Amino acid sequence: MSTKLFLKNILLNNTSQGLQFGSRWLFNITLINILSVHDYAIFSFVYSASNILMAFMPFGSPIFLINETQTIKKSKKTFLNSIYITTLIFIATLSLYFILTPFLEFVKGWDLLIYGIVLGYVLSLNLILFSFYKGAGDFLKELKAYIYFFLLLILFIGYLFLWENPVSNLHFIFIVLIAINLFVFLLSILLDRSILKDSSRKQSLSKENLKQSFLERKYFGYQDMVTALYTQSGMILLFYLLDTETYGYYRALFVIIAPVYLITVSMSQVVLSYLKKLSGKSLLKNFRKLQLYSFLVGFGILLLLYFFKDFIFQLIKVPSNDITLLAFVIVLATALTRFGFANYEMLLIILDKQKFRFYIVFIVAIINIILVFMLLPKYGLIGAVSTNFFTYFALLVGLLYFTEKFLKLKGN
């Protein structure tokens, strides 16, 4: 891949991801300003559940598709297998929810979790589709889909401000979010129906084929699941361990950093698409260069955010004091670690070491859960954000150590 094409794909991918996460970021900022702290805390709790399920349901399909897809035509079966796997896990999750409801309906937030499950499924479908496009190197199709998403969500934001301010109906908000994401997926499929024209569709649904598909994605799926556990399950636990106001402030601080996380994800996806075509010294040389660029971009963005901290605190309606300012600095440091390890994760996939990637993330997930119970009771908001920092730092150290070890052995 030429440098020119790589930069073009970076631009297209960042633009499409920017439209998606940027519009969601604006949506969260809108909700912070028009919902009560209590309602925003519940919304964040349910949305975290959908994000966890978005990692569980595809069972590793997004990264698997980016890594395995060569062209849309040759990889249609792989795409359909991913859709089938996701749908099966969704049905199982939905069934479990209804089975447990008579016993857990009294639990705070349980009545709204049904929306988190359905939203998680619809988000998973979009994630699979767009990962398929990335793997095929067709970033333009993904961009077109996110333009539709951006326009629809902006219209919804305008409606909330003009006609529903203040908002108190969380059911209505989740139904519209599900409808928007489902519309984008269906529209994308209708505009590119060749994806579904596969003569082997019946064969794809066979028990043997589905079993083989699960096995192919095994370590990708396990890794995504444990990643979701340490990035999102803490937010679920915090909903029950923190008071509502502190939880609302905690989530508001991470809303500000969400676009930064988007950049690390977007850059690492293109890095995977780019580096998987290289080998030997060329792979190592280009990886080092991209790693340096990623870190410098991250440091510059986070420095800019710190400079505008007063404006940011006003925007998210968080009071500015010694505790919240320290929490904000810790959140920025946490984001910086992502610029350090995101590309290392992709390199382990290229080196066919996703098994070790899974082991590292699994250990880090355990560390995260331990830290939640160690730091939260005593340190509150500072303990909550510190949990994220120590978890991500441990992940950075683990990925850096093992990846560099493999690179050294490969060089010898």
C-alpha positions, 0 to 999 in steps of 0.5 A, a space after each residue: 500500500 502506498 503512503 498516499 493511499 494509507 493517508 487517504 484511508 486514515 482520512 476517510 476512516 477518521 472522518 467516518 469515525 469522527 461523524 459517528 463518535 462526534 455525533 454521539 459525543 454531542 448527543 451525550 453533551 446534550 443529555 448532560 445538559 437537559 437530563 437530571 443527574 439521576 436520569 443521565 446516570 441511568 442512561 449511562 448505565 444502560 448505554 454501558 450495558 449495550 457497549 459490553 454486549 457490542 463486544 460480546 455479541 460479535 464474538 471477535 468478528 470486527 477485528 477478525 473481519 479487518 484481518 481476514 477480508 481481502 475483497 467484498 466479493 471473496 469474503 461475503 461468506 465470512 461476513 454472513 457468518 459474523 451476522 449469524 453468530 451475532 444474532 444467535 448470541 443476541 437471541 440467547 442474551 434476550 432469552 436470559 433477560 426474560 428468564 431472569 426478569 421475575 427474580 431481578 426486576 427490583 434491581 435498579 435500572 433492570 427495567 431499562 436493560 432490555 433497551 441496552 440489549 437491543 441497542 447492543 445488537 443493532 450496534 454490533 450489526 453496524 460494527 460488523 458491516 463497517 469492519 467488513 468494509 475496512 478489511 476490504 479497504 473500502 473506507 468510502 462506503 463506511 463514510 457514506 453510512 456514517 453521514 446518514 447516521 450523523 444527520 439523523 442523530 443531529 436531527 434528534 438532538 435538535 428535536 430534544 432541544 426544541 420540543 422535549 427540553 427538559 426530557 424525562 422519558 428515557 424509554 423514548 430516547 432509547 427507542 429512537 437510538 435503536 431506530 436510527 442505528 437499525 435504519 443506517 444498517 438496513 440502508 447500507 445493506 440495501 445500497 450494496 445488496 451484493 453482500 447478501 447475494 451468496 449462494 452458500 447462505 444455507 451452508 453458512 447456517 449449518 451447525 458445522 459451519 457455525 462451529 468452525 466460525 466460532 473456533 476461527 474467532 475464538 481468541 478474537 472473541 475472548 479478547 473482546 469480551 475481557 476488554 469489555 469487562 475491564 473497560 465497561 463492567 467497571 462502569 456497571 459496578 460503579 453505578 451501584 457502588 457510587 452515589 448517583 451524583 458522583 457517578 454522573 460526574 464520573 461519566 461526564 468526565 469520560 464523555 469529554 475523553 470519548 472522542 480521543 478514544 475514537 482516534 486511537 481506535 480509528 488509527 489502530 484499525 487503519 494501522 492493522 489494514 496497512 501493516 498486515 500487507 508488510 513483513 520483516 524489516 519493512 513491518 518493524 520500520 513502519 510500525 515504529 514510525 506509526 507508533 511515534 506519530 500516534 503518541 505525538 498526536 495523542 500528547 498534542 490533543 490531550 495538552 489542548 484539552 487541559 488548556 481548555 479545562 475551564 470551558 470543558 467543566 462548564 460544558 459538562 456541568 461538573 463543578 471545578 474544585 481540587 477533586 474534579 481537577 485532579 480527576 480530570 488530569 488522571 482521565 487525560 493520563 489514562 487516554 494517553 496510555 491508549 495511544 501507547 498500546 492501541 497499535 501494539 494490540 494490532 501488531 500482535 494480531 499481525 504476528 498471529 499472537 492474539 492468544 497472548 493478547 487475550 491472556 494479557 487483557 484477561 489478567 488486566 481485567 482481573 486487576 481492574 475488578 480488584 482495583 474497583 473494590 480496593 479504591 472506590 470505598 475510600 477514594 470515591 471519584 478519584 478512586 474511580 478514575 484511578 482504577 481506569 488509569 492503573 488498568 490501562 497502564 498495566 495493559 500498556 506494560 503487558 503489551 509492550 513487554 510481550 510484543 517487543 519480546 516477540 519482535 526481538 525473537 523474530 529479528 534473531 
